[in-house]
């Protein structure tokens, strides 16, 4: 598991691994906290392109990043969301706090 972190301007993109379970979520949380302590981050984008499995720790990761960014609307985005992940985001209620997009191009158009 090597999630890729990429910063551009005040945006942090996290390319998530195949399985977003507790160990992966913990690693991503620690690294994103480190980056956010060093760089001003206004928006976080979680790229689910390669992710096929996510458990409740993935939901906790997203909500924790939402709180860390000051609980502003539009500060967290999920892109390349498949049916399983989309269902989890809706069942958990997270969809009320984040923007969910199917294509990365749509993500770049919103709020920029």
KOLKOLDREN-425254 format. One line per 2 residues: their letters; for each residue x, y, z of N, C-alpha, C. Coordinates in steps of 0.001 Angstrom, whole numbers, plus 500000, padded with zeros to 6 digits. Each point is the difference from the previous one (the first is absolute). Layout:
! residues N
A = X/Y/Z/X/Y/Z/X/Y/Z  ...
! end
This chain:
! residues 112
XX = 500839/498819/500000/499161/501181/500000/500877/501234/500000  499968/500756/498915/500715/501255/499902/499080/501057/499419
XX = 499161/500613/500826/499151/501058/499457/500870/501154/499535  499608/500629/498956/500769/501093/499428/499383/501324/500429
XX = 500806/500849/500576/499558/501326/500434/500576/501022/499045  499140/500878/499521/500435/501021/499047/499382/501334/500402
XX = 500817/501020/500124/499484/501329/500320/500191/500928/498814  498986/500801/499770/500057/501029/498962/499221/501191/500527
XX = 500677/501141/500100/499433/501189/500639/499576/499615/501415  498731/500168/500340/499511/499674/501341/499139/498738/499969
XX = 500270/499118/499053/499210/498780/499822/500895/498774/500201  499536/499077/500830/500712/498742/500238/499177/498867/499396
XX = 500598/499268/499059/499355/498842/499391/500607/498744/500593  499124/499093/500459/500440/498735/500573/499467/498884/499113
XX = 500904/499285/499348/499616/498848/499178/499977/498784/500911  498812/499496/500226/499787/498954/500999/500376/498612/499487
XX = 500365/499092/500918/500379/498637/499616/498790/499146/499663  500254/498758/499553/498922/499056/499665/499052/499776/501166
XX = 500572/499810/501189/499197/499744/501197/500235/501113/501010  498935/500714/500318/500074/501079/500982/499484/499454/501326
XX = 500882/499290/500720/499661/499412/501290/500698/500787/501108  499942/499475/501230/500547/500742/501141/501486/500344/499859
XX = 500879/499043/499676/501425/500365/499868/500250/501046/498907  499327/499865/498871/500174/500962/498904/499472/501377/500413
XX = 498848/500042/500641/499416/501273/500449/500908/500705/500988  500592/499230/500917/500885/500578/501003/501240/500615/499341
XX = 500572/499294/499041/501175/500498/499277/499662/501282/499235  498867/500020/499328/499568/501168/499225/499720/501174/500927
XX = 499379/499727/501145/499714/501061/500972/501296/500649/500491  500977/499179/500376/501256/500533/500510/500731/500839/498946
XX = 500058/499490/498779/500708/500724/498942/499267/501282/499602  498671/499958/499925/499251/501211/499648/500119/501045/501107
XX = 500010/499567/501278/500221/500949/501107/501364/500664/499880  501027/499209/499663/501352/500535/499850/500037/501057/498883
XX = 499367/499673/498878/499975/500940/498867/499229/501265/500371  498866/499841/500688/499172/501153/500371/500699/500877/501033
XX = 500887/499439/500802/500766/500798/500958/501102/500797/499320  500452/499544/498840/501075/500671/499282/499503/500965/498933
XX = 498813/499726/499448/499483/500747/498857/498546/500384/500253  499620/501204/499566/498595/500396/500103/499192/499192/498992
XX = 499028/499253/500497/499123/499191/499155/498571/500503/500174  499380/500362/498889/498621/500482/500010/499035/498894/499580
XX = 500451/499125/499105/499151/498954/499440/500746/498677/499983  499295/498921/500337/500563/498657/499873/499157/499209/499011
XX = 500679/499301/499106/499328/499147/499025/500428/498563/500261  499017/499144/500247/500261/498577/500155/499676/499316/498682
XX = 501002/499410/499377/499835/499318/498713/499786/498509/500247  498782/499532/499759/499616/498609/500236/500157/499129/498754
XX = 500766/500451/499015/500103/499297/498724/500396/498529/500168  500962/499712/500862/500480/498632/500171/499371/499282/501188
XX = 499151/500679/500742/499441/499441/501234/498787/499128/499711  500065/498762/500465/498884/499077/499840/499324/499672/501315
XX = 500695/500269/501123/499459/499679/501317/500287/501145/500966  498990/500352/500785/500167/500997/501053/499149/499575/501178
XX = 500579/500032/501211/499215/499702/501186/499730/501294/500771  499492/499875/501204/499604/501181/500773/501182/500910/500329
XX = 501212/499459/500033/501159/500858/500272/500229/500989/498857  499597/499636/498793/500077/500925/498873/499035/501163/500170
XX = 498812/499705/500519/499023/501052/500305/500567/500915/501078  500601/499395/501027/500613/500785/501072/501132/500879/499489
XX = 500776/499481/499067/501089/500772/499399/499450/501248/499311  498967/499825/499200/499411/501116/499264/499424/501039/500958
XX = 499255/499542/501008/499398/500941/500955/501072/500706/500836  501062/499291/500337/501097/500622/500739/500688/501081/499201
XX = 500187/499768/498696/500613/501021/499142/499053/501184/499852  498695/499723/499960/498992/501072/499916/500109/500904/501229
XX = 500102/499406/501188/500147/500775/501233/501336/500749/500016  501062/499351/499541/501330/500623/500007/500057/501224/499083
XX = 499193/500016/498965/499976/501135/499072/499002/501074/500428  499441/499873/501174/499134/501054/500519/498537/499846/499662
XX = 499589/498825/499548/498595/499686/499722/499340/501018/499070  500709/500342/498924/499440/500892/498986/499384/499184/498887
XX = 498924/500485/499449/499383/499324/498871/500910/500013/498792  500070/498876/499289/500790/499917/498782/501482/499810/500223
XX = 500415/499778/501242/501436/499867/500245/500486/498574/499783  499088/499024/499952/500370/498609/499741/499252/499529/498756
XX = 500740/499362/499089/499387/499445/498791/500414/498548/499845  499097/499206/499472/500298/498605/499670/499785/499848/498503
XX = 501025/499483/499315/499897/499825/498552/500210/498539/499638  499539/499642/498813/500092/498625/499486/499342/499009/500965
XX = 498845/500362/500510/499297/499178/500986/499218/498907/499292  500242/498731/500384/499240/498889/499418/498697/499793/500784
XX = 499194/499062/499570/498697/499765/500611/500064/499621/501472  500939/499116/500356/500136/499559/501397/500382/501161/500913
XX = 500991/500773/499590/500462/501126/500811/498908/501062/500089  499325/500264/498894/498916/500982/499982/498906/499598/500985
XX = 499655/498719/500016/498972/499504/500918/500439/500200/501456  501267/499703/500301/500504/500189/501372/499967/501470/500407
XX = 500376/500886/499081/500004/501426/500308/498584/500512/500259  499019/499449/499302/498616/500417/500203/499386/499366/501245
XX = 500252/498720/500233/499446/499336/501188/500544/500604/501290  501244/500426/499973/500621/500578/501195/499607/501468/500199
XX = 499458/500628/498971/499612/501411/500083/501120/500963/499637  501163/499478/499645/501148/500843/499661/499722/500848/498762
XX = 499136/499522/499120/499712/500739/498760/499462/501404/500268  499488/500243/501203/499492/501340/500333/501117/500999/500231
XX = 501213/499514/500259/501115/500863/500352/501078/500110/498922  499969/499106/499035/501034/500005/498968/499356/500048/498620
XX = 500795/500389/499024/499555/499962/498608/500457/498671/499406  499095/499342/499298/500314/498707/499379/499891/500166/498498
XX = 501087/499661/499281/500007/500092/498549/500477/498700/499380  499501/499760/498822/500392/498803/499264/501255/500232/499161
XX = 500216/501224/499537/501123/500313/499114/500879/501075/500615  501317/499887/499823/500935/500988/500526/499819/501353/499305
XX = 499613/500001/498741/499801/501253/499265/498889/500836/500636  498922/499317/500459/498915/500722/500671/500493/500638/501296
XX = 500873/499304/500687/500546/500461/501269/500777/501299/499817  500755/500110/498936/500801/501172/499759/499146/501217/499680
XX = 498813/499797/499447/499131/501114/499616/499298/500616/501206  499711/499207/501017/499213/500472/501141/500884/500809/500933
XX = 499578/501200/500322/500664/500812/500992/501360/500542/499628  500371/499916/498752/501334/500490/499624/499856/501319/499271
! end
